[in-house]
């Protein structure tokens, strides 16, 4: 009986592992598919051909590293792969689009900019001055200031 329980536990554990890997693969696949769609849209917006052979020639004529194959380009266009950052930069320059927009999409970039704008408008001049003074402190003093702030946070939780 003990052996059966162990076997059942192993099978349950294996099924959980498979489910986790499957979910992880879906996230990666979605990311690649989204990149592929952005790449195809950028190529069309730049009035270039979507044929892998044309994209390969245009890319390799601008890239000074090792040439990419038509199969690699086909994988980019089908959503099976994402090029390296160096290759992404070449694609972005060719298509006259920001590399981070090509890689992550405009909504992701807009979310980052929105958070940055909130940060810039939410603090006063005095707070900004205090942050700058904090950033200029040596590491041991930064640690002390951080501990004091966290102690205040714990002593006076936000309402």
LINNOR-V398896 format. One record per residue. RES is the residue in one letter. D_CENTER is the distance of its C-alpha to the mean C-alpha in Angstrom with 1 decimal. Layout:
res = [RES	RES]
d_center = [D_CENTER	D_CENTER]
This chain:
res = [X	X	X	X	X	X	X	X	X	X	X	X	X	X	X	X	X	X	X	X	X	X	X	X	X	X	X	X	X	X	X	X	X	X	X	X	X	X	X	X	X	X	X	X	X	X	X	X	X	X	X	X	X	X	X	X	X	X	X	X	X	X	X	X	X	X	X	X	X	X	X	X	X	X	X	X	X	X	X	X	X	X	X	X	X	X	X	X	X	X	X	X	X	X	X	X	X	X	X	X	X	X	X	X	X	X	X	X	X	X	X	X	X	X	X	X	X	X	X	X	X	X	X	X	X	X	X	X	X	X	X	X	X	X	X	X	X	X	X	X	X	X	X	X	X	X	X	X	X	X	X	X	X	X	X	X	X	X	X]
d_center = [48.7	46.5	45.3	44.3	42.4	40.4	39.8	38.6	36.3	34.8	34.4	32.7	30.4	29.6	29.0	26.5	24.6	24.6	23.3	20.4	19.5	20.0	17.7	14.9	15.7	15.6	12.0	11.2	13.8	12.6	9.2	11.4	13.9	12.0	10.9	14.6	15.9	14.3	15.6	19.0	19.2	18.6	21.2	23.6	23.3	24.1	27.1	26.4	27.3	24.9	27.0	25.1	28.0	27.8	24.0	24.7	27.6	25.9	22.9	25.2	27.5	24.8	23.1	25.2	23.7	24.8	25.1	23.0	25.0	25.5	24.2	20.8	20.7	22.0	19.2	16.6	18.7	19.4	15.9	16.6	14.4	11.6	13.1	12.5	11.3	15.0	15.8	13.1	14.8	18.1	17.2	16.1	19.3	21.4	20.2	20.3	16.9	14.3	11.8	8.8	10.5	11.1	7.7	6.1	9.7	12.1	12.1	8.7	10.1	13.4	12.5	11.5	14.7	16.7	16.0	17.0	20.0	21.1	21.1	23.0	25.6	26.0	27.5	30.9	32.1	33.6	30.5	28.5	31.4	31.3	27.6	28.3	31.4	29.4	26.8	29.9	31.5	31.8	29.7	32.7	33.4	29.8	30.1	33.3	32.1	29.1	31.5	33.9	31.2	30.2	33.9	34.5	31.6	33.2	36.7	35.9	33.2	31.9	34.2]
